[in-house]
Amino acid sequence: MGIEMSDELFRQLTDYCNSSDNGEDNRRRAKLLGFTQEGVLVAPGAILRIPRDQVGTNTFFGLYTYANGNVTVGKNVLIGPHCSLSAGNHKFDPATGWFSGRTEPDGDDSVVIGDGCWLASKVTVTGGVKMGKANLVCAGAVVTKSTPDYAIMAGVPAKQVGEIDPVTGEYLWYHAKEKQS
């Protein structure tokens, strides 16, 4: 049985779900998804299939972000657009010759995003990763291993390319040694 609605109501609903990226609508969207913590905002298109009580206050989920499974997000976290946080792992079954359709337990495959982190656009965090406090993860990085506090991570797979001074907030970039001829 479908719900009937006018063309105008459908247009408004579509606009709200896909275009209304502002504080008021992002807060309303968070509440509709069950995130009642103070300051949680959810931008349009985000799909959040994670425990509601594992998200800290003042957390923003960007446009079209995907989070699934046993994911914990600390407080004061900024997750940019098109990020993927996916706990779990599909296991290859030699008997069938394919990967299982469901996540198989292989130890701790949860994802933890520490307090104060910023995941820039298109960051992927894989199962089992525990990110330290106040990490900056550069756009497009794929984080496959746990990170220390105040790390600046970049690349595929992500490597630590710098750190943040916890007292001043200054970014301290590591410089690769020049190749010797």
Secondary structure as UniProt FT lines:
FT   HELIX           7..18
FT   HELIX           23..32
FT   TURN            33..34
FT   TURN            38..39
FT   STRAND          41..42
FT   TURN            44..45
FT   STRAND          47..49
FT   HELIX           52..54
FT   STRAND          60..61
FT   TURN            63..64
FT   STRAND          66..68
FT   STRAND          71..73
FT   STRAND          78..79
FT   TURN            81..82
FT   STRAND          84..86
FT   STRAND          92..93
FT   TURN            94..97
FT   STRAND          98..99
FT   STRAND          111..113
FT   TURN            115..116
FT   STRAND          118..119
FT   TURN            121..122
FT   STRAND          124..125
FT   TURN            127..128
FT   TURN            133..134
FT   STRAND          136..137
FT   TURN            139..140
FT   STRAND          142..143
FT   TURN            149..150
FT   STRAND          151..154
FT   TURN            155..158
FT   STRAND          159..164
FT   TURN            166..168
FT   STRAND          171..173
//
